Amino acid sequence: MSNSYPKIYSIKNVEKEVLEQWYTTLVVGRKLDERAPNYLKQAIGWSYHAPYAGHDGIQFAIGQHFDRKTDHLFPYYRDMMTCFSAGLTAEEIILNGISKATDKAGGGRHMSNHFAKPEWNIHNVSSSTGNHDLHAVGVARAIKYYKQKGVAITSHGESATSEGYVYEAINGASREKLPVIFVLQDNGYGISVPKHMQTANRKVANNFSGFKNLRIIHCNGKDIFDSMNAMAEAKKHVLEVGEPVILQANCVRMESHSNSDRHELYRNEYERTYVKEYDPLAKFRRLLTRYHRFNEEELLAIEEKAQLVVKDAHKKALKAPDPDPASIYDFVMPDAYPAEKYPEGTHEFEGEKIKLVDAINQTLKQEFRHNPDTFIWGQDVANKDKGGAFNVTKGMQQEFGEDRVFSAPIAEDFIVGTANGMSRFDKKIRIVIEGAEFADYFWPAMEQFVDSSHDYWRSNGQFVPNMTIRLASGGYIGGGLYHSQNIEGALSTLPGVRIVYVCFADDAAGLLRTSMRSPGITVFMEPKALYNSPQAAAAYPDDFEIPFGKARIRRPGKDLTILTYGNTLIHCLEAAGILEGEGIDTEVIDLRSLIPLDKEAILNSVKKTNKVLIVHEDKVFAGFGGELSSIIMEEAFEYLDAPVKRIGSPFTPVGFNRILEKAILPDTEKIVDAARAMINY
C-alpha cells in the first residue's frame, strides 16, 4: 500500500527518441485541451469539455501501458490525454469534441469529451461517473475465464468512489481476484465539492485498505515518470499475482471542472494560481532542459510541429460530415434471432404438460448445452441443491460448473453491470441474470439498466449488451411490498430493451430460447404465482421457439376483445368462460411480447369486435395499458363502439394481508363485471 515499486523510467534512462515522442504527445494533447473551449465560443461544438490539465502524468501513463490487443480501457470524461496517449489521433479527438458523424466513439450521439474507439477496446462509457467500473469488472471476469493475458483499466476521479457501484465493483473484483486496475485521479474536487465532503480519508483509496486480494498503490499523477512507474507496477502486479489494483494518482485541476463551471466561485485566487505552479507539462519540460536531454531550440521545434498537428486536425475535422437526422432510428435495438421454426408461435401441442417453473429450467439447460459461452448469475441462484428463491435454476451449477453458474453478491447494480461488461469481451457470449430475486427489488439496478439500454444507440451500433434479465414478477402470493409489485410499465419507457411477460409454460420456453439467442437486452418477466400452477402448464416440443412481437389469440371471439398478459391472462380466460355462458363471445389476446408489440393483432381484433377491455396486474394509472389504449384510440378510433376500458390495480402499493391484496389486484369477478358493462354500453 506504499509507493514502493521499481523505478523503470527516469529522466536519465529513457532514450531521447522516446522522450521526444512523449513530449510531442503531451504538447499536442495540451494544445487540444486548451483549444477545446474555443469551439463552443465559435458555436462549432464541444459544448461539454472537462479539461485534463494537471492530470497529464497519470493519463499519459495509462495510455502508454494500454495494449489495444489484450487490454480493455474504460476512460471517463476527463480522460482526453489518456485516449490520445493510447493512440487516438488529434483529428479523432476533435471529431468527438464537435460531434461529427465520423466520431469513433459514437458518431456524435454521445456527449463531447466522451472519447472512445471500440474497435481498439477503448470503450464508450456513459456520463454516470464511475459506473463503468462495473463494466471493467465484467470484462475482467471474461478475461480470466477465457485465460487471456490482459487487464481491464477503469479510470475516474476520486469523488466517484462515493458512488455505491464503485464500491460494488471493487468488492467484486477483489472477491473474484479479477485483472482490473482502478485508477483514481484525485484532484481534490468533485465539481465544486471538496474532497473532505466526500470522505473522511485524505486519500480515498485507503477507504478500501481492508479489502482482501487488493493492492493499493499511490503515485504523483503530476509527474510523468512516477506515473509511468506506478502504472507499470500496477499492470505487472495484476498480470503476475492475479489480483486487482487501485492506483491513486495525486493530481491538480488547473481549470474549472468543465466549460459550464466557474471555479472562481469556490476557489480563491491563491489556489487557482497555486495549482498552475504544479503544471505537469511545465515540470516535464523543465526536467528535459535541466538534465540536458533537450535544449530550448529543440523543444520549441517540437512545440511548433505540435501546433501544426492540431491545426491540420482541426481543418480535417471541420470538413467531416454532420450526423444525418434520419439516422436517429438506427441502432435502437438489434435484430433478434429469427425464430423461424414456428413462425407465429401459436401452435397447440399434444403430450405431457410441463409446469412453468420446469419449462424455464429445462430451456435454460438446453440453451447452456447449445451455446457453451452462456453464463448465469444472480442472487441465490446456485447454492448446493438450491436454485434461486423459486428453484428455477435448480441443478444448473451441478451440470455446468461454478464458472458458468454462480451466485452474485446481493447488489443488483453489480449483477447487471458486470453482465454488460462481460458481454463486451466477445459477441458470442450470452448472459442470463436474475436481476433481483423479486422484480420489485430491481430498482437498485436501474442505473445500470438505463445505461445498458442505450449502449447500442450511443455507440452507433458498435456494442450491445447480450443479456436476458429474468425477473420473478407480480403478486397473488401474499407478498406485499417489494414482493408483489409490477414494474413493466416503468421499464417499457426506455428504448433499446425488449420486454416479454409470459403466462403459460410453452410461451416461456419459446420466448426464453429466442431471448437467449438474440443479441441485445431482453427483460424476461415471469409470473411467480404461476410457477407451479397446473393452469399455466403446457406441452411443447424441445426446440420450441417464438419470435418477438407476436401476440397469441388464446381464445377467439367476436363480441369483445380482452388484451392481457402475465398473471391476469388466467383470470381473463376464466372470465371469458363465464361470459360465454351469458352469450358473450370474448376474444382473449395474450400480448406476451410488450416490446416489440404486435400492433397488427391488436388492431385486427378491434376491427372485428369493436370493443376493447385491457387487463393487467399493474396500476391502471401510468400502467402499460395506457399505451395500449392510446394506440387503439389513435389508430382504430373509427372501429370502436365504446370507450376503451382498463382494469388493473388502483394507484396504491400492493398490501401484504390477503384481504388487502384481493381488494387491490384484478380478479375474475372484476373482469366479468367490466366486460358486462362494456357489452351493455
N, C-alpha and C positions, 0 to 999 in steps of 0.2 A: 504493500500500500504506500510505497515511497516513490521517490523519483530515481531510484537506483536501477539503471538499465545501461547496457553498453553504449558508449558514445561512438557510433559508427561514423557519423557525419560531423565534421567540424570545418571551420573556415580554412584550416591548414591542409586537410587531406582530400578535399573534394577537388577533382580536376577542374581546370579553368574552363574547359569547354562546357562542362556540366553546370558550373556556376553561371556561365553566360546564358545557358538555356533557362536556368532558374530565374535569373534576374529579368530576362525578357518576358517570361510568363508572368512574373509578379508585376512588372511595369504595365504590360498590356492590360492585365486584369484590373489594375488600379485606375487606369485611364477609362476603361469601360464603366467602372463603378462610379467615377466622378462625372462621366458624361451622361449617365442614365437619367438623372432628373431633368436634363435639358430637353429630352424627348417629350416629357409631359408639358413643359413650358411652351414648346412649339406645337402642341396638340398633335404630336405624331404617335404618342402612345406611352408605354411604360408607366401607366398610372399608378402602379404599385412597385416601389423599389425599396428594398431594405439593404442599405449599404453595409458591406462587409469590412470596410477599412478598420483595422485594429484586430481583425481575426486572421490576418494574412498567413501567419505561421502555421497554425493548425490546419487551415483549409488547404493550403498548398500541400502540406504533408499527407492529408487524406487522399487527395487526388493522385499524388505521386505513388502511393502504395496500393492504389486500387488497380486490380487486374481485371480488365473487362471480360476475359475469357473464363475466369473461375469465380470471381467475386460478384457481389451484388451491393450496389450503393443506393442508399436512401437519403438524399440530401434534403435540407429544409430551405425555406425561402431566402435565407441569408447566405446560402452556400454558392454564390457565384464563383468565387475563386476555387472552391472545391471542384466544381464541374469543369471549369476552364483548365485547371491543373490536371484533371482526369482525361482531358483530350478534346472537349468541345471547342470548336473554333470561335473566334470573336464574332464571326457572322452568325453562327448558331445562337450565341448569347443574345445578340441584338434581335434576331428573328423572334426569339421568345419574348424579349422585352417589349417589342412593338406588335406582338400578337399576330404574326403573319401566318398564312396558310401553310407555309413550309417550315414552320416551327417544329423541331424534332420532338418536343415534349408532347404536343397535342394539337398542333395546327391552330393555335390561337383560342382554343376552347377553355383554357385554364388561365388563372391569373398570371400576369407577368411576374418575373422573378421566381417562377417555379420551374427550374431548369431540369431537363431530363433527356435521356436518349435510351429508350427501352431496348433497342437492338444491341446496346452495349451493357445491358443490365444496370443502367443508371435510371432508376425507377421514377415514374411520375407519381408524386405524392400530393396529398390534399393540403388544405390550409389549416387543418385542425392540428395544431402544433404538437409534435411528439407522437401522434397516433401511428406513424409509420414504424415506430419501434416494434409494434406487434407484427407488422409485415416482415420486418427483418428477422424476427424470431421464427416466423413461419417458414420463410425460405431457408433459414439456417437448419431447421428441422429436416427439410428435404436434402440439403447439402450433406448432412450427417447420415440420413437414411440411405442415400444413393452413393455414399462414400466418395464424394467429390472433394478434392483438395482446394477448398476455397473458404472465404469468410463473407458474412453479411456485415456491412458497415452502415450504421444509422447515426445521424447527426442532428443535433438541435441545441438550443440554448439551455442554460441551467434552469430557467423558470419552468420549462416543460416538465421537469421532474415533479412538479406539483400535481400533474395530472395522474389520475389513478391508473390509466392504461400504461403509463411508463413504468410504474411500479409493477404492474402485472407482467409486462414484457421482461423486465429484469429478473423478477421472481421465476418466471417460466424458463428463461434461458439458463439460469443457474441451476434450477432443479433438473433440467434435461441435459445439462452440460453441452450447450449448443455453441457453434462457432460464430459468435456475434461480438462486434466491437461497438459499444455505445459511446459515442463521442459527445461530451458535454462542453459546449463552447460558452464559457462563463464570462460574460461581460458586465455582470453586476446588476442588470436591469431586465425586467420583463415589461417591455414598452416603457412606461414611466414608474413601474412598481419596483422599488429597490429590493435587493436580494434578502435583506433582513425581514421583509414582509412575506417572503416566500417560505423561508425555512430558518430553523434555529442555528444550523451548522453554517459556518463561514464557507466551507467547501461542501457543496451539496452532494458530491459523490460519496462523502463519508456517511450520508444517511443510509447507505447500503453496505456499510462495513461489516455488518453481522451476517451477511449472506454467505452461504457456503458455496464452494466451487466458483468463486468470482474474484478476479483480481482487479484492484483499483490502482490506476497509475495517474499521477499528477504531472503536468508539464506546463511550461511557459508557452502559451499559444501565440505570444507576440514574437517569439524567437524561432526563426526558420529551422535552425539546427536542433534545438531542443525538441521541437515538434516532430521533426523527421526522425530523430532517435526514439522518441516516445512511441510514435506510430509504428516504427519498425519493431520495437519490442512488443507492443500490443499484438500485432499480427503474428509475430513469432510465437508468442505465448498461446494464442488461440489455436494455431495450427499444430503446435507440438504437444501442448498439455491437453487440448481439447476442452477448454473452459472459456466462458465469455470474459470480456474485459470491459471495465468502464475506464475511459480515458478522459479525465477532466483537464481542459486546457484553460488557463487563466488568460483572458483577453481584455481588451478595452473596446468600447463602442465609441468611435471618434465622432460620429454624426448622430442625427436623430434616429429613432427606431426605423422610420420609413419617411417617404416624402409627404405623408399626411400627418406627420408628427412634428411638434416643435419642442425640441429638448431644452430650449432656453426657458421654458415654462416650469421646469422642475430640476434643471441642473444649473448651478451658478457659473459665472464666467470663469472662476478659478478652475473648476472641474472640467469645463469644456476645453480650456487651454491645457490643463494638466494631461488629459488623455492623449492629446495630439503629440505631446512630448514622447509618448511611448509608441509612436507610429512604427510598426514592424518593418515597413518598407524602407523608411529612412534609416532605421538601425542596420538593416542588412546592407544598405548602400555604404554606410559608414564603415562597416566591417570590411567590405571589399577594398576600400581605399586604405584603411588603417593597416591591414595586413599585406598591402601592396599586391593584391591579386589583380586589380584593375586600376588604371589611372583615370583621371577625370575625363579626359578626352574619350576614352573607350566607353565609359558609362554614358556620356552624352550621345555618342553614336548609337548605342543600344536604345536609348530613350527616343531618339529621333526615328529609328526604324519602328519602334513600338507605336509611335504616333501615326505612322503611315499605315501600319496594320489595321488600326482602329478606323482610320479614315476610309480605307478600302472596304473594310467590312461594312461600314455604315452605308456607303454607296450601293453595294450589292444588296443589302437588306432592304433598303428603301424601294428597290425595283421588284422585290418579291411580291407575289400576289396576295391580296387580302382573302380571308375566308369567304366562301360563297354562302349567301343566306339560305340557299336551297339545301345546303348540306346539314342543316340542323337536325334532320330526321335520320341521318346516317349514324350508325353505331349506337343507337339507343339500347338495342337488345340483339344479341347474336342469333343467327338462325338455329333453330332447335334440331335435335335428332329427328329425322323424318317420321319414324314410327309407321312404316308402310305396310306391315303385315296385316293389320286390322285397321284400315284407314279411318273408319268412323268411331271405332272403339265402342260399338253398341251391341256387340254380339251377346247372345244368351247361350250359355254352355251347360251341357249335362255333366253330371258327375258329383263327386263329393264336395259339399260346400265347406269352404275354408273360412275360419274366423278372420276378422280384420287384423288383429294383432299377429296372427300367424302368416297372413298374406304379406305383411310388411317385412316380417322376419325372414321369410323364405326368399323374397325378392332381393333383400339386401345381400343375403348369402349367395344367391345366384349371380348377382352383379359383381360381387367381390371375386367370384371364380372367373367370371367373364373378363374382368379387367384387373390384373394384378397391381395396377397403380391406383387402386382405390383405397381410401382410408376413412375411418370414422372415429370421432371423439366427441366428448361432451361430458356433462355431469353424471356420474354414477352409471356410465354405460357399460363398464366392464370391471366387475369385481367378483372373482371366483365364479359362482354359478348365477349371480345376479346380472341382469342385462338392462339397466335403466329402471326408472321408477315403475314402469309397467311391463318390464321384461321383454320389451320389443327387440332388444339386441342380444337376447339370451343365446349363448353358445357360440357367438361370433369370435370372441377372443380365443376360445379354445381351438377353433378351426384356423383362424387367420393370424394369430400371434399378437403379441403385445405391441409390436411396432406399427401395426395397421389398425388395431382396435384398442383404444385405451381411454381411461377416464381423465378428464381435464380438471384443473383447479376450478373451484366454484367462482368463476369470473367470466361472465357471459361475453364481455368485450374481448377478452383473451381468446375465447373459443372461436369467435367469428374472425377476429383479426389475424390469428395465426393460420386460419383456413385460407383467407385471402393471400397471405404471404406464401404459404406452401404451394399454392396453385401457380405462383409466379415462376416456379422453378422449371416446369415443363407443362406444355399444353395437354399432354396425355393424362395428367393427374386429375382424378375426380375425388372430391371430398364430400362426405356426408357428415353433418354435425347435428347434434341435438342442441339447438340454440339456447335452450333452457329446459329444465325438467318439465315446467309448465309454461305455456305460451305467455302467460301474464308476467313471468319473470324475465322476459326477453328485453325489457326496456333498458337495462344497463348496456346492452349490446347495440343500441340504436346508433350510437356514434359510428361504430364500425359498419353497421348495416347501411347507413346513409352514404358513408364514404365508398363502400363497395358498390352501391347501386349505380354510381356514375363513373366508375373506373373505366368502363368500356367507352363511354362517350367522351370522357375527359381526356383519355389517351388517344383519341381519334382512331379507335379500333385496334390499338396495338396490344392491349391487355384486357382480359376479362376474367374475373374470378370464377372458377368452375366448381361451384359448390351447391349442394342441396341442403337447405336448412329445415330440419324436421322440428315441428312444434306440436306438442300434445295440447289440443285446443278445446275450448268450450266448457260448458257446465253440465248440469243434470247429474252431478256426482255428490252434491252437498259439500262442495269445496270452498265456496265463499271467495273472499278477496284473494288475489294472486293465484287462484286455482280454478277459477270458473269464468274469467272474463274472455272476451273475444277481441282480437286486435287486427283482424284482416282489413277492416275499413281504414285504419290508420296506415298500415303498410302499403295499401294499394295506392296511396297518393304519391308514391315515389316511382318515377320512371326508371326502367332498367332492370326490373325484377319480375319474374313470373310468380304467380300465386295460384296454387291449386288447393282445393278444400274438398276432400273426398268424404264419402259416406260408406259405400259398400267395398267389400274386400277385392272384388275384381277391378274396380276403378283404382283402388290403392296400389295394387300390383302393377297395373298397366301404366299409370302415371308416374309411379316411383321409378320404374325402369326407364321411362323417357326422360325423367328429370336427371337421373344419374348418368345418362349417356349424352346429355345435351351440354354444350358449352354455356357458360353464364350462370346466373343465380336463380334458383327456384326455391320459393318458400313452400314447403310441403306440410300442410296443416292436417292434423289427424284428430278426429273427434274421439277423445279418450273414453267418453262414456260408452262408446260402441265397440271398444277393442275386443271384448269377449261376448258381445251381444249376438244371439242367433239371428236377429233381424238384419244385421249387416253382413252376415256370412254369404259367400257366393262361390260358385265354381268357375274356374278359368284355366286355360292352358298354361304351361310353364313359360312359354315365350310371349305371353300376352303383353301388348304394348298399346298405348293410347296417345294419339297426337294432342298437343296442347290446343286450346281454343275450340274444342268440340264439346258442346253440351250434349246431354243424353235425355231423350224423352223416356222417362221411367214409366209413364202412364199416358197414353194418347187420349184426347178428349176434344170436344167441340164447343162447350159452353163457357169455360173459364180456364185461363192459364194461371198456374202457380209456378213462380220462379223461386228456386230454393237451392240450398247446398248444405253439406255437413249434417250435423245432428238433426236439424229440422226437416230434412228430407223424409225421415221415418214418420214424423208426425204428419207431414203433408200427404204421404201415401195413405196413412190411416184415415185422415180427413176425407180424402178422395173416395175411399171405400164407403164411408158413412154417407157422403153426398150422393154417391151412386144410388143408394137405397131411396133417396128422395128424388131421383130422376134428374140429377145434375151430373153432366158428363164433364169431368175435370181433367185437364191435361197437366201433368206434373213434369216439369223440366228440371233436371239436375244440372246445374251450371258446371259444377266440379272444377272447371278452369275459370278463375276470375280474371286473371291477366295471363295470356290474352283471353278475351271474352268472345264468345260465339254470338255476335250480334245478329247474324243471319237467322239462327234458330229462334232467337227471342222474337224478332220482328215477324217471322213467318207464323209463329204461334199467335201473336197478337192479331195479325190479319185474319186468322181463322176463327178465334174465339171472341175477339173484340173486348174482352175484359181481363184485367191482369191483377193478380194478388202476389205481392212479393213477400216472402217469408224468410227471415234469417234470425239467428240467435242473438246477434249483436244489437246494440241500441238502435232504435229507429232514427233518432236524431244523429245526423252525420255518419250513419252506417252505410255500408256498401249499397244497400237498397236505394239510397237516394240517387246514386249514379245510374242505377238501372232505370229508375223512374224517369230521370231526366232524358235518358236515351230514348225511351219509348215516347215521351211527350214531344220530343224534338223530331223524331224520325217516323213516328207512326200515329200521330195525334188523330188523323182523319179516320183511322180504323177503330178508335175507341168509342164504346157505348157507355162508358162510366169512367170516372177518375181512377187513376192507378192507386191502389191501396197497399200500404205496407204494414206488416206485422213483425214485431220484434220486441226487444226489451225496452222498458221505459228508460228515461235518462237518469238512471241510478246505477250504482255498483250492484253486483250480484251478491245477495246475502248468503250467510252460512247456514242458518236454520232452514230446514227443508220447507217450512211454511213460507218463509220469505222468498226462497229460490223459486218455488212454484208460482208465487204471485208475480215474479219478475220475468221468468223465461217463457217463451211461446210454448204452447202445447196443442194437442189435437183439438180440444174444445174451442180454444181461441181462434184457431184457423177455420174450423167449421162455421163458427158464428160470423167471422168476417166474410167467408165465401157466400153464405146465405144473403148477407147484406149486399154484396156485390151483384148477385143474381137478381135481387129484387130492386135494384137501383132504378 
